[in-house]
Amino acid sequence: MNRKTLIAGLVFAGLILATVLLLRSPEKGNRTAESTPRPVAKLSADSFDTLDVTKAKVTTTIKKDGDNYKIVKPIDYPADKDSTKQAFEALAKLEFNTIVSDQKARQSEFEVGDDGLRVTLKRGDAVVADLLVGKTANQMTMVRVAGKEDVWSTTGIFKYQLDKDTAGWRDKGITSFDEKDAEKLELVAKDGSKIVLSKPAPKDAGPAPEWQLVESSVKVEPFDKAVAGGVVSQLASWKANEFVDSAKPEETGLASPALTITVKLKGGKQQIVMIGNKKGTDDFYVKAGDRPQVYLVKKYNVERANKRPIEFREKTLCNLKSDELTEVAVARDKDSYTLAKQGSAWKVTKPAGFTADDSKVSPIAGAFSDWKAQSFAEDNSPKTTGLAKPTATIAAKSNVKGHGCQLKVGSETSDKSNYYVQVSGQPDVFVAPKWGVDRLLVKLDDLKKK
């Protein structure tokens, strides 16, 4: 081997070595953590008992007390147990994996700048860890220790578990109990109307006991046993949508509530909830009887519990099984039709010469089985209900003597989600879900065989 060849070989080997070293050396701003110590000591469930969560420059302090959690700043209030427990447990599992950047200019990109979500873990008054928690991507959450530049990818936590303001950490529970413990239900309205129901103690064997009527200010026969269970189910774990901390009693209406509901429980305990005025179109003021806190609850949630005595009456519009139906007739200004059962098939007999799609006609027969209204109309006047001149009439005939249904359909309710409906021969006006009525008010073109 001559001198030139030897020199060339040495140079080539040197280049290879330099390349290997270069590839193994991490670039600035994207370093591995293999030889870098953890920025904070490994955490456990016993490492900390307090969290300071600073979001948008407001700090919420949450303390753990046994199995419960409490907000101590900026207000004194119970914390939501489930979400707070999840946050504490996640932080105890926090693992630091890789340093993704040590450049301050990139902190905002990872959402860990000085104005970001800051979570300070303490045991007593001693700080255990002070972290800026950033965005989560690919199951990794970016974290920076306050006062340091390194941004770490971590596992164990997700930003959404911690990214809450004070209201987000507060317990929104209004009432909470085990449904099985409910023994008595009382609903008393501001106008003096009242209904009281009770449920017998369960026996060792046999079906679960049903709610029974004890007292009512109006006649509620036939009695609908399912309504009481629905009210209790709603109150068993009832949560608010928002807190109201400054409204006056005359605004909330809770000094003299529209409705007071009392659920008496096994062992002598009870839960009381008060429903006040409506706010806007979608919310009601609500409070628990044993606490001063006022809440806002969405209308659809309030309606599940806000029942007048008459609501406990049976609200069946029609109950005909499909195999007993012989004819269905819908009359209105447009798209009137009559279906008749011929053998096992349904045929359109009016209008004449109309050929229907069997797959679209057959489901109509199922609409009459256990068909119930949602509630009774507050105002039965023809002007409100539109029943002076119905938009449609629906008649169903049965092969069982004495069965059959005749209904008048009035106008839609103001929220467009229900119709006013009256059963022929009855004075009551029902509020029936729109989807149930619309199953029958179909357009002829939608029934046509194409």
Contacts in CASP RR format, 6 or more apart in sequence:
PFRMAT RR
TARGET T0000
AUTHOR 0000-0000-0000
METHOD contacts of the structure
MODEL  1
MNRKTLIAGLVFAGLILATVLLLRSPEKGNRTAESTPRPVAKLSADSFDT
LDVTKAKVTTTIKKDGDNYKIVKPIDYPADKDSTKQAFEALAKLEFNTIV
SDQKARQSEFEVGDDGLRVTLKRGDAVVADLLVGKTANQMTMVRVAGKED
VWSTTGIFKYQLDKDTAGWRDKGITSFDEKDAEKLELVAKDGSKIVLSKP
APKDAGPAPEWQLVESSVKVEPFDKAVAGGVVSQLASWKANEFVDSAKPE
ETGLASPALTITVKLKGGKQQIVMIGNKKGTDDFYVKAGDRPQVYLVKKY
NVERANKRPIEFREKTLCNLKSDELTEVAVARDKDSYTLAKQGSAWKVTK
PAGFTADDSKVSPIAGAFSDWKAQSFAEDNSPKTTGLAKPTATIAAKSNV
KGHGCQLKVGSETSDKSNYYVQVSGQPDVFVAPKWGVDRLLVKLDDLKKK
26 32 0 8 1.000
28 102 0 8 1.000
28 103 0 8 1.000
29 99 0 8 1.000
29 100 0 8 1.000
29 101 0 8 1.000
29 102 0 8 1.000
29 103 0 8 1.000
29 106 0 8 1.000
30 99 0 8 1.000
30 100 0 8 1.000
30 101 0 8 1.000
31 98 0 8 1.000
31 99 0 8 1.000
31 102 0 8 1.000
32 98 0 8 1.000
32 99 0 8 1.000
33 96 0 8 1.000
33 97 0 8 1.000
33 98 0 8 1.000
33 99 0 8 1.000
33 152 0 8 1.000
36 99 0 8 1.000
36 150 0 8 1.000
38 96 0 8 1.000
39 96 0 8 1.000
39 145 0 8 1.000
39 148 0 8 1.000
39 150 0 8 1.000
39 152 0 8 1.000
40 96 0 8 1.000
40 128 0 8 1.000
40 129 0 8 1.000
40 131 0 8 1.000
40 145 0 8 1.000
41 47 0 8 1.000
41 128 0 8 1.000
41 129 0 8 1.000
43 91 0 8 1.000
43 92 0 8 1.000
43 93 0 8 1.000
43 94 0 8 1.000
43 121 0 8 1.000
43 128 0 8 1.000
43 129 0 8 1.000
44 92 0 8 1.000
45 88 0 8 1.000
45 89 0 8 1.000
45 92 0 8 1.000
47 92 0 8 1.000
47 121 0 8 1.000
47 123 0 8 1.000
47 128 0 8 1.000
48 88 0 8 1.000
48 91 0 8 1.000
48 121 0 8 1.000
48 122 0 8 1.000
48 123 0 8 1.000
48 128 0 8 1.000
48 129 0 8 1.000
49 63 0 8 1.000
49 64 0 8 1.000
49 122 0 8 1.000
49 123 0 8 1.000
49 124 0 8 1.000
50 61 0 8 1.000
50 62 0 8 1.000
50 63 0 8 1.000
50 64 0 8 1.000
50 121 0 8 1.000
50 122 0 8 1.000
50 123 0 8 1.000
50 124 0 8 1.000
51 61 0 8 1.000
51 62 0 8 1.000
51 87 0 8 1.000
51 88 0 8 1.000
51 91 0 8 1.000
51 119 0 8 1.000
51 120 0 8 1.000
51 121 0 8 1.000
51 122 0 8 1.000
52 59 0 8 1.000
52 60 0 8 1.000
52 61 0 8 1.000
52 118 0 8 1.000
52 119 0 8 1.000
52 120 0 8 1.000
52 122 0 8 1.000
53 59 0 8 1.000
53 60 0 8 1.000
53 61 0 8 1.000
53 62 0 8 1.000
53 117 0 8 1.000
53 118 0 8 1.000
53 119 0 8 1.000
53 162 0 8 1.000
53 164 0 8 1.000
53 169 0 8 1.000
54 60 0 8 1.000
54 117 0 8 1.000
54 118 0 8 1.000
54 119 0 8 1.000
54 120 0 8 1.000
55 116 0 8 1.000
55 117 0 8 1.000
55 163 0 8 1.000
55 164 0 8 1.000
55 165 0 8 1.000
56 165 0 8 1.000
57 115 0 8 1.000
58 74 0 8 1.000
58 165 0 8 1.000
58 166 0 8 1.000
59 73 0 8 1.000
59 74 0 8 1.000
60 71 0 8 1.000
60 73 0 8 1.000
60 74 0 8 1.000
60 164 0 8 1.000
60 165 0 8 1.000
60 166 0 8 1.000
60 169 0 8 1.000
61 71 0 8 1.000
61 72 0 8 1.000
61 73 0 8 1.000
62 69 0 8 1.000
62 70 0 8 1.000
62 71 0 8 1.000
62 72 0 8 1.000
62 79 0 8 1.000
62 84 0 8 1.000
62 169 0 8 1.000
63 69 0 8 1.000
63 70 0 8 1.000
63 72 0 8 1.000
64 88 0 8 1.000
68 78 0 8 1.000
68 81 0 8 1.000
69 78 0 8 1.000
69 79 0 8 1.000
69 80 0 8 1.000
69 81 0 8 1.000
69 84 0 8 1.000
69 85 0 8 1.000
69 88 0 8 1.000
70 76 0 8 1.000
70 77 0 8 1.000
70 78 0 8 1.000
70 79 0 8 1.000
71 77 0 8 1.000
71 78 0 8 1.000
71 79 0 8 1.000
71 166 0 8 1.000
71 169 0 8 1.000
71 170 0 8 1.000
74 166 0 8 1.000
75 166 0 8 1.000
75 170 0 8 1.000
77 170 0 8 1.000
77 171 0 8 1.000
77 293 0 8 1.000
78 170 0 8 1.000
78 171 0 8 1.000
79 169 0 8 1.000
79 170 0 8 1.000
79 171 0 8 1.000
80 168 0 8 1.000
80 169 0 8 1.000
80 170 0 8 1.000
80 171 0 8 1.000
80 172 0 8 1.000
81 171 0 8 1.000
83 161 0 8 1.000
83 164 0 8 1.000
83 168 0 8 1.000
83 169 0 8 1.000
84 169 0 8 1.000
86 161 0 8 1.000
87 161 0 8 1.000
87 162 0 8 1.000
90 156 0 8 1.000
90 157 0 8 1.000
90 158 0 8 1.000
90 161 0 8 1.000
90 162 0 8 1.000
91 119 0 8 1.000
91 121 0 8 1.000
91 157 0 8 1.000
91 162 0 8 1.000
93 155 0 8 1.000
93 156 0 8 1.000
93 157 0 8 1.000
94 143 0 8 1.000
94 154 0 8 1.000
94 155 0 8 1.000
94 156 0 8 1.000
94 157 0 8 1.000
95 154 0 8 1.000
95 155 0 8 1.000
95 156 0 8 1.000
96 143 0 8 1.000
96 152 0 8 1.000
96 154 0 8 1.000
97 140 0 8 1.000
97 152 0 8 1.000
97 153 0 8 1.000
97 154 0 8 1.000
97 155 0 8 1.000
98 152 0 8 1.000
98 153 0 8 1.000
99 150 0 8 1.000
99 151 0 8 1.000
99 152 0 8 1.000
100 110 0 8 1.000
100 142 0 8 1.000
100 151 0 8 1.000
100 152 0 8 1.000
100 153 0 8 1.000
101 107 0 8 1.000
101 110 0 8 1.000
101 150 0 8 1.000
101 151 0 8 1.000
102 149 0 8 1.000
102 150 0 8 1.000
102 151 0 8 1.000
103 149 0 8 1.000
104 149 0 8 1.000
106 151 0 8 1.000
107 113 0 8 1.000
107 114 0 8 1.000
107 132 0 8 1.000
107 144 0 8 1.000
107 151 0 8 1.000
110 134 0 8 1.000
110 135 0 8 1.000
110 142 0 8 1.000
110 144 0 8 1.000
110 151 0 8 1.000
111 117 0 8 1.000
111 134 0 8 1.000
111 135 0 8 1.000
111 142 0 8 1.000
111 159 0 8 1.000
112 132 0 8 1.000
112 133 0 8 1.000
112 134 0 8 1.000
112 142 0 8 1.000
112 143 0 8 1.000
112 144 0 8 1.000
112 151 0 8 1.000
113 132 0 8 1.000
113 144 0 8 1.000
114 132 0 8 1.000
116 132 0 8 1.000
116 134 0 8 1.000
117 132 0 8 1.000
117 133 0 8 1.000
117 134 0 8 1.000
117 159 0 8 1.000
117 162 0 8 1.000
117 163 0 8 1.000
118 130 0 8 1.000
118 131 0 8 1.000
118 132 0 8 1.000
118 133 0 8 1.000
118 146 0 8 1.000
119 131 0 8 1.000
119 132 0 8 1.000
119 133 0 8 1.000
119 162 0 8 1.000
120 127 0 8 1.000
120 129 0 8 1.000
120 130 0 8 1.000
120 131 0 8 1.000
120 146 0 8 1.000
121 127 0 8 1.000
121 128 0 8 1.000
121 129 0 8 1.000
121 130 0 8 1.000
121 131 0 8 1.000
122 128 0 8 1.000
129 145 0 8 1.000
130 145 0 8 1.000
130 146 0 8 1.000
130 147 0 8 1.000
131 143 0 8 1.000
131 144 0 8 1.000
131 145 0 8 1.000
131 146 0 8 1.000
132 143 0 8 1.000
132 144 0 8 1.000
132 145 0 8 1.000
132 146 0 8 1.000
133 141 0 8 1.000
133 142 0 8 1.000
133 143 0 8 1.000
133 157 0 8 1.000
133 159 0 8 1.000
133 162 0 8 1.000
133 163 0 8 1.000
134 141 0 8 1.000
134 142 0 8 1.000
134 143 0 8 1.000
134 144 0 8 1.000
134 159 0 8 1.000
135 141 0 8 1.000
135 142 0 8 1.000
135 159 0 8 1.000
136 142 0 8 1.000
136 158 0 8 1.000
136 159 0 8 1.000
136 160 0 8 1.000
139 155 0 8 1.000
140 153 0 8 1.000
140 154 0 8 1.000
140 155 0 8 1.000
141 153 0 8 1.000
141 154 0 8 1.000
141 155 0 8 1.000
141 156 0 8 1.000
141 157 0 8 1.000
141 158 0 8 1.000
141 159 0 8 1.000
142 151 0 8 1.000
142 152 0 8 1.000
142 153 0 8 1.000
142 154 0 8 1.000
143 151 0 8 1.000
143 152 0 8 1.000
143 153 0 8 1.000
143 154 0 8 1.000
143 157 0 8 1.000
144 150 0 8 1.000
144 151 0 8 1.000
144 152 0 8 1.000
167 242 0 8 1.000
167 243 0 8 1.000
170 243 0 8 1.000
172 239 0 8 1.000
172 240 0 8 1.000
172 241 0 8 1.000
172 243 0 8 1.000
172 295 0 8 1.000
173 237 0 8 1.000
173 238 0 8 1.000
173 239 0 8 1.000
173 240 0 8 1.000
174 235 0 8 1.000
174 238 0 8 1.000
174 239 0 8 1.000
174 240 0 8 1.000
174 273 0 8 1.000
174 286 0 8 1.000
174 287 0 8 1.000
174 288 0 8 1.000
174 295 0 8 1.000
174 297 0 8 1.000
175 235 0 8 1.000
175 236 0 8 1.000
175 237 0 8 1.000
175 238 0 8 1.000
175 263 0 8 1.000
175 271 0 8 1.000
175 273 0 8 1.000
175 288 0 8 1.000
176 236 0 8 1.000
176 237 0 8 1.000
176 238 0 8 1.000
176 271 0 8 1.000
177 235 0 8 1.000
177 236 0 8 1.000
177 263 0 8 1.000
177 265 0 8 1.000
177 269 0 8 1.000
177 271 0 8 1.000
178 236 0 8 1.000
179 229 0 8 1.000
179 232 0 8 1.000
179 233 0 8 1.000
179 236 0 8 1.000
180 202 0 8 1.000
181 265 0 8 1.000
181 266 0 8 1.000
181 267 0 8 1.000
181 269 0 8 1.000
182 199 0 8 1.000
182 232 0 8 1.000
182 236 0 8 1.000
182 263 0 8 1.000
182 264 0 8 1.000
182 265 0 8 1.000
183 198 0 8 1.000
183 199 0 8 1.000
183 201 0 8 1.000
183 264 0 8 1.000
183 265 0 8 1.000
183 266 0 8 1.000
184 196 0 8 1.000
184 197 0 8 1.000
184 198 0 8 1.000
184 199 0 8 1.000
184 214 0 8 1.000
184 262 0 8 1.000
184 263 0 8 1.000
184 264 0 8 1.000
185 196 0 8 1.000
185 197 0 8 1.000
185 198 0 8 1.000
185 211 0 8 1.000
185 228 0 8 1.000
185 231 0 8 1.000
185 232 0 8 1.000
185 261 0 8 1.000
185 262 0 8 1.000
185 263 0 8 1.000
185 264 0 8 1.000
186 194 0 8 1.000
186 195 0 8 1.000
186 196 0 8 1.000
186 197 0 8 1.000
186 261 0 8 1.000
186 262 0 8 1.000
186 264 0 8 1.000
187 194 0 8 1.000
187 195 0 8 1.000
187 231 0 8 1.000
187 259 0 8 1.000
187 260 0 8 1.000
187 261 0 8 1.000
187 307 0 8 1.000
187 308 0 8 1.000
187 309 0 8 1.000
188 194 0 8 1.000
188 259 0 8 1.000
188 260 0 8 1.000
188 262 0 8 1.000
189 258 0 8 1.000
189 259 0 8 1.000
189 308 0 8 1.000
190 256 0 8 1.000
190 257 0 8 1.000
190 258 0 8 1.000
190 259 0 8 1.000
192 217 0 8 1.000
193 217 0 8 1.000
193 218 0 8 1.000
193 308 0 8 1.000
193 309 0 8 1.000
194 215 0 8 1.000
194 216 0 8 1.000
194 217 0 8 1.000
194 309 0 8 1.000
195 213 0 8 1.000
195 215 0 8 1.000
195 216 0 8 1.000
195 217 0 8 1.000
195 220 0 8 1.000
195 309 0 8 1.000
195 312 0 8 1.000
196 214 0 8 1.000
196 215 0 8 1.000
196 216 0 8 1.000
197 211 0 8 1.000
197 212 0 8 1.000
197 213 0 8 1.000
197 214 0 8 1.000
197 228 0 8 1.000
197 312 0 8 1.000
198 211 0 8 1.000
198 212 0 8 1.000
198 214 0 8 1.000
199 209 0 8 1.000
199 210 0 8 1.000
199 211 0 8 1.000
199 212 0 8 1.000
199 228 0 8 1.000
200 209 0 8 1.000
200 212 0 8 1.000
201 209 0 8 1.000
202 208 0 8 1.000
202 209 0 8 1.000
203 209 0 8 1.000
210 225 0 8 1.000
211 225 0 8 1.000
211 228 0 8 1.000
211 229 0 8 1.000
212 225 0 8 1.000
213 220 0 8 1.000
213 223 0 8 1.000
213 312 0 8 1.000
216 309 0 8 1.000
216 312 0 8 1.000
217 309 0 8 1.000
218 309 0 8 1.000
218 310 0 8 1.000
219 313 0 8 1.000
220 309 0 8 1.000
220 310 0 8 1.000
220 312 0 8 1.000
220 313 0 8 1.000
221 313 0 8 1.000
222 313 0 8 1.000
222 314 0 8 1.000
223 312 0 8 1.000
223 313 0 8 1.000
223 314 0 8 1.000
224 312 0 8 1.000
224 313 0 8 1.000
224 314 0 8 1.000
224 315 0 8 1.000
227 307 0 8 1.000
227 311 0 8 1.000
227 312 0 8 1.000
228 312 0 8 1.000
230 304 0 8 1.000
231 261 0 8 1.000
231 304 0 8 1.000
231 305 0 8 1.000
231 307 0 8 1.000
232 263 0 8 1.000
234 301 0 8 1.000
234 304 0 8 1.000
234 305 0 8 1.000
235 261 0 8 1.000
235 263 0 8 1.000
235 271 0 8 1.000
235 273 0 8 1.000
235 305 0 8 1.000
238 273 0 8 1.000
238 297 0 8 1.000
238 301 0 8 1.000
238 305 0 8 1.000
240 286 0 8 1.000
240 295 0 8 1.000
240 296 0 8 1.000
240 297 0 8 1.000
241 283 0 8 1.000
241 295 0 8 1.000
241 296 0 8 1.000
241 297 0 8 1.000
241 298 0 8 1.000
241 301 0 8 1.000
242 283 0 8 1.000
242 295 0 8 1.000
242 296 0 8 1.000
243 293 0 8 1.000
243 294 0 8 1.000
243 295 0 8 1.000
243 296 0 8 1.000
244 252 0 8 1.000
244 285 0 8 1.000
244 294 0 8 1.000
244 295 0 8 1.000
244 296 0 8 1.000
245 294 0 8 1.000
247 285 0 8 1.000
247 294 0 8 1.000
249 255 0 8 1.000
251 277 0 8 1.000
251 285 0 8 1.000
252 276 0 8 1.000
252 277 0 8 1.000
252 285 0 8 1.000
252 287 0 8 1.000
252 294 0 8 1.000
253 276 0 8 1.000
253 277 0 8 1.000
253 285 0 8 1.000
254 274 0 8 1.000
254 276 0 8 1.000
254 277 0 8 1.000
254 285 0 8 1.000
254 287 0 8 1.000
254 294 0 8 1.000
257 274 0 8 1.000
257 275 0 8 1.000
257 276 0 8 1.000
258 275 0 8 1.000
258 276 0 8 1.000
258 277 0 8 1.000
258 306 0 8 1.000
259 274 0 8 1.000
259 275 0 8 1.000
259 276 0 8 1.000
259 306 0 8 1.000
260 272 0 8 1.000
260 273 0 8 1.000
260 274 0 8 1.000
260 275 0 8 1.000
261 272 0 8 1.000
261 273 0 8 1.000
261 274 0 8 1.000
261 275 0 8 1.000
261 305 0 8 1.000
262 270 0 8 1.000
262 271 0 8 1.000
262 272 0 8 1.000
263 270 0 8 1.000
263 271 0 8 1.000
263 272 0 8 1.000
264 270 0 8 1.000
265 271 0 8 1.000
271 288 0 8 1.000
272 288 0 8 1.000
272 289 0 8 1.000
272 290 0 8 1.000
273 286 0 8 1.000
273 287 0 8 1.000
273 288 0 8 1.000
273 289 0 8 1.000
273 305 0 8 1.000
274 286 0 8 1.000
274 287 0 8 1.000
274 288 0 8 1.000
274 289 0 8 1.000
275 284 0 8 1.000
275 285 0 8 1.000
275 286 0 8 1.000
275 302 0 8 1.000
275 305 0 8 1.000
275 306 0 8 1.000
276 284 0 8 1.000
276 285 0 8 1.000
276 286 0 8 1.000
277 284 0 8 1.000
277 285 0 8 1.000
278 284 0 8 1.000
278 285 0 8 1.000
278 299 0 8 1.000
279 285 0 8 1.000
279 296 0 8 1.000
281 299 0 8 1.000
282 298 0 8 1.000
282 299 0 8 1.000
283 296 0 8 1.000
283 297 0 8 1.000
283 298 0 8 1.000
283 299 0 8 1.000
284 296 0 8 1.000
284 297 0 8 1.000
284 299 0 8 1.000
284 302 0 8 1.000
284 306 0 8 1.000
285 294 0 8 1.000
285 295 0 8 1.000
285 296 0 8 1.000
286 294 0 8 1.000
286 295 0 8 1.000
286 296 0 8 1.000
286 297 0 8 1.000
286 302 0 8 1.000
287 293 0 8 1.000
287 294 0 8 1.000
287 295 0 8 1.000
308 376 0 8 1.000
310 376 0 8 1.000
311 375 0 8 1.000
311 376 0 8 1.000
313 376 0 8 1.000
315 372 0 8 1.000
315 373 0 8 1.000
315 374 0 8 1.000
315 375 0 8 1.000
315 376 0 8 1.000
315 430 0 8 1.000
316 370 0 8 1.000
316 371 0 8 1.000
316 372 0 8 1.000
316 373 0 8 1.000
317 371 0 8 1.000
317 372 0 8 1.000
317 373 0 8 1.000
317 405 0 8 1.000
317 407 0 8 1.000
317 421 0 8 1.000
317 423 0 8 1.000
317 430 0 8 1.000
317 432 0 8 1.000
318 368 0 8 1.000
318 371 0 8 1.000
318 396 0 8 1.000
318 404 0 8 1.000
318 405 0 8 1.000
318 407 0 8 1.000
318 423 0 8 1.000
319 368 0 8 1.000
319 369 0 8 1.000
319 370 0 8 1.000
319 371 0 8 1.000
320 368 0 8 1.000
320 369 0 8 1.000
320 396 0 8 1.000
320 398 0 8 1.000
320 403 0 8 1.000
320 404 0 8 1.000
320 405 0 8 1.000
321 369 0 8 1.000
322 365 0 8 1.000
322 366 0 8 1.000
322 368 0 8 1.000
322 369 0 8 1.000
324 398 0 8 1.000
324 399 0 8 1.000
324 400 0 8 1.000
324 403 0 8 1.000
325 341 0 8 1.000
325 365 0 8 1.000
325 366 0 8 1.000
325 368 0 8 1.000
325 396 0 8 1.000
325 397 0 8 1.000
325 398 0 8 1.000
325 399 0 8 1.000
326 340 0 8 1.000
326 341 0 8 1.000
326 397 0 8 1.000
326 398 0 8 1.000
326 399 0 8 1.000
327 338 0 8 1.000
327 339 0 8 1.000
327 340 0 8 1.000
327 341 0 8 1.000
327 395 0 8 1.000
327 396 0 8 1.000
327 397 0 8 1.000
328 338 0 8 1.000
328 339 0 8 1.000
328 364 0 8 1.000
328 365 0 8 1.000
328 368 0 8 1.000
328 394 0 8 1.000
328 395 0 8 1.000
328 396 0 8 1.000
328 397 0 8 1.000
328 440 0 8 1.000
329 337 0 8 1.000
329 338 0 8 1.000
329 339 0 8 1.000
329 350 0 8 1.000
329 394 0 8 1.000
329 395 0 8 1.000
329 396 0 8 1.000
330 336 0 8 1.000
330 337 0 8 1.000
330 338 0 8 1.000
330 392 0 8 1.000
330 393 0 8 1.000
330 394 0 8 1.000
330 440 0 8 1.000
330 441 0 8 1.000
331 392 0 8 1.000
331 393 0 8 1.000
331 395 0 8 1.000
332 391 0 8 1.000
332 392 0 8 1.000
332 393 0 8 1.000
332 441 0 8 1.000
333 391 0 8 1.000
335 441 0 8 1.000
335 442 0 8 1.000
335 443 0 8 1.000
335 444 0 8 1.000
336 350 0 8 1.000
336 351 0 8 1.000
337 348 0 8 1.000
337 350 0 8 1.000
337 351 0 8 1.000
337 354 0 8 1.000
337 444 0 8 1.000
337 447 0 8 1.000
338 348 0 8 1.000
338 349 0 8 1.000
338 350 0 8 1.000
339 346 0 8 1.000
339 347 0 8 1.000
339 348 0 8 1.000
339 349 0 8 1.000
339 361 0 8 1.000
339 364 0 8 1.000
339 365 0 8 1.000
340 346 0 8 1.000
340 347 0 8 1.000
340 349 0 8 1.000
341 347 0 8 1.000
341 365 0 8 1.000
345 358 0 8 1.000
346 356 0 8 1.000
346 358 0 8 1.000
346 361 0 8 1.000
346 362 0 8 1.000
346 364 0 8 1.000
346 365 0 8 1.000
347 356 0 8 1.000
347 361 0 8 1.000
348 354 0 8 1.000
348 355 0 8 1.000
348 356 0 8 1.000
348 361 0 8 1.000
348 447 0 8 1.000
351 444 0 8 1.000
354 444 0 8 1.000
354 447 0 8 1.000
354 448 0 8 1.000
355 448 0 8 1.000
355 449 0 8 1.000
356 447 0 8 1.000
356 448 0 8 1.000
356 449 0 8 1.000
357 447 0 8 1.000
357 448 0 8 1.000
357 449 0 8 1.000
357 450 0 8 1.000
360 442 0 8 1.000
360 446 0 8 1.000
360 447 0 8 1.000
361 447 0 8 1.000
363 439 0 8 1.000
364 439 0 8 1.000
364 440 0 8 1.000
364 442 0 8 1.000
367 436 0 8 1.000
367 439 0 8 1.000
367 440 0 8 1.000
368 396 0 8 1.000
368 405 0 8 1.000
371 436 0 8 1.000
373 421 0 8 1.000
373 430 0 8 1.000
373 431 0 8 1.000
373 432 0 8 1.000
373 433 0 8 1.000
374 418 0 8 1.000
374 430 0 8 1.000
374 431 0 8 1.000
374 432 0 8 1.000
374 433 0 8 1.000
375 430 0 8 1.000
375 431 0 8 1.000
376 428 0 8 1.000
376 429 0 8 1.000
376 430 0 8 1.000
376 431 0 8 1.000
377 384 0 8 1.000
377 385 0 8 1.000
377 420 0 8 1.000
377 428 0 8 1.000
377 429 0 8 1.000
377 430 0 8 1.000
377 431 0 8 1.000
379 385 0 8 1.000
380 427 0 8 1.000
380 428 0 8 1.000
380 429 0 8 1.000
382 388 0 8 1.000
384 420 0 8 1.000
385 410 0 8 1.000
385 411 0 8 1.000
385 420 0 8 1.000
385 422 0 8 1.000
385 429 0 8 1.000
386 410 0 8 1.000
386 411 0 8 1.000
386 420 0 8 1.000
387 408 0 8 1.000
387 410 0 8 1.000
387 420 0 8 1.000
387 422 0 8 1.000
387 429 0 8 1.000
390 408 0 8 1.000
390 409 0 8 1.000
390 410 0 8 1.000
391 409 0 8 1.000
391 410 0 8 1.000
391 411 0 8 1.000
392 408 0 8 1.000
392 409 0 8 1.000
392 410 0 8 1.000
392 441 0 8 1.000
393 406 0 8 1.000
393 407 0 8 1.000
393 408 0 8 1.000
393 409 0 8 1.000
394 405 0 8 1.000
394 406 0 8 1.000
394 407 0 8 1.000
394 409 0 8 1.000
394 440 0 8 1.000
395 405 0 8 1.000
395 406 0 8 1.000
395 407 0 8 1.000
396 404 0 8 1.000
396 405 0 8 1.000
396 406 0 8 1.000
397 404 0 8 1.000
398 404 0 8 1.000
405 423 0 8 1.000
406 423 0 8 1.000
406 424 0 8 1.000
407 421 0 8 1.000
407 422 0 8 1.000
407 423 0 8 1.000
407 424 0 8 1.000
408 421 0 8 1.000
408 422 0 8 1.000
408 424 0 8 1.000
409 419 0 8 1.000
409 420 0 8 1.000
409 421 0 8 1.000
409 437 0 8 1.000
409 441 0 8 1.000
410 419 0 8 1.000
410 420 0 8 1.000
410 421 0 8 1.000
410 422 0 8 1.000
411 419 0 8 1.000
411 420 0 8 1.000
412 418 0 8 1.000
412 419 0 8 1.000
412 420 0 8 1.000
412 434 0 8 1.000
413 419 0 8 1.000
413 420 0 8 1.000
413 431 0 8 1.000
416 434 0 8 1.000
417 433 0 8 1.000
417 434 0 8 1.000
418 431 0 8 1.000
418 432 0 8 1.000
418 433 0 8 1.000
418 434 0 8 1.000
419 431 0 8 1.000
419 432 0 8 1.000
419 434 0 8 1.000
419 437 0 8 1.000
420 429 0 8 1.000
420 430 0 8 1.000
420 431 0 8 1.000
420 432 0 8 1.000
421 429 0 8 1.000
421 430 0 8 1.000
421 431 0 8 1.000
421 432 0 8 1.000
421 437 0 8 1.000
422 428 0 8 1.000
422 429 0 8 1.000
422 430 0 8 1.000
423 430 0 8 1.000
END
